[in-house]
């Protein structure tokens, strides 16, 4: 548990430094058509693997990313990454699913 918490903090720090406005994700989650109801329910009590930590919505330990340019940026970064190569749709989906939650992920990829 301690390791998971430290990794989450490292993720926040890294994403916050790389993505201008990352701190606005909770506000966007509250308004997002896919996450708004889950976010509202979790404000009072987490349920079925959903919870809020530091204002961010998580599902089973993975951060939920609302609609917007962040999603495109994360998909693009996963697609290109450090290797600048195309891994194919299924490989990109596997990489993304291991770290984040995007509604309609396959469509975005």
Secondary structure, 3 states (H helix, E strand, C coil): CHHHHHHHHHHHHHHHHHCCCHHHHHHHHHHCCCCHHHHHHHHHCCECCEEEECCEEEECCEEECCCCHHHHHHHHHHHHCCCCCCCCHHHHHHHHHCCEECCCHHHHC
